[in-house]
Amino acid sequence: MISVTVIYKNNMNLIDAWVTKVQEKPYYEYDKWWVKVESVDEGGNGTNTLMFETKEEAERVQPGYKFQH
């Protein structure tokens, strides 16, 4: 008998975005660190809230920081 396991990977379509301005200092809520930013991607400008595990990671966000959404 041959056993086959098929794993389906969720292929989300993500695009690159870059921070243009940090709107607020990082804040702690729901056991995570959050940073509100203005950003630009191939679709134009927008605002996002980025989530991090540590305060140090959140504090590294500055204009030019690249993330996917």
C-alpha positions in Angstrom: 0.0 0.0 0.0 1.3 3.5 -0.9 0.4 6.4 1.3 0.4 9.9 -0.3 0.1 13.1 1.7 -0.8 16.2 -0.3 -0.1 19.5 1.4 -1.9 22.5 -0.2 0.0 25.7 0.3 -2.1 28.9 0.6 -0.7 31.0 -2.2 -1.7 34.5 -1.3 -0.8 37.2 -3.7 1.3 39.7 -1.8 2.8 42.9 -3.1 5.7 44.9 -1.8 5.2 48.2 -0.1 7.5 50.8 1.4 7.0 53.1 4.4 7.0 56.8 3.5 6.2 58.1 6.9 5.8 56.7 10.5 2.6 58.3 11.8 3.0 57.3 15.5 5.5 55.8 17.9 5.1 52.0 18.4 2.4 51.0 20.9 1.8 47.7 22.7 -1.6 46.0 22.4 -2.9 42.4 22.3 0.6 41.1 23.2 2.1 42.6 20.1 3.8 45.9 19.1 2.1 48.0 16.4 3.2 50.9 14.2 0.9 53.1 12.1 2.6 54.1 8.8 1.9 55.8 5.5 3.1 53.7 2.6 3.4 53.4 -1.2 3.0 50.3 -3.4 2.3 49.7 -7.1 -1.3 50.7 -6.5 -0.6 54.1 -5.0 -0.4 55.5 -1.5 -2.1 54.2 1.7 -2.0 53.7 5.4 -1.2 50.5 7.2 -0.6 49.2 10.8 2.3 46.9 11.0 2.6 44.2 13.7 5.8 43.1 15.4 6.8 40.6 18.2 9.2 43.0 19.9 9.6 46.7 20.6 13.0 46.7 19.0 11.6 45.4 15.7 8.9 48.0 15.8 11.3 50.8 16.5 13.4 49.9 13.4 10.6 51.0 11.1 11.5 54.1 9.2 10.9 55.6 5.8 12.1 53.1 3.2 11.2 50.0 5.3 9.9 47.3 3.0 7.0 45.0 3.9 4.4 42.9 2.1 0.7 43.1 2.2 
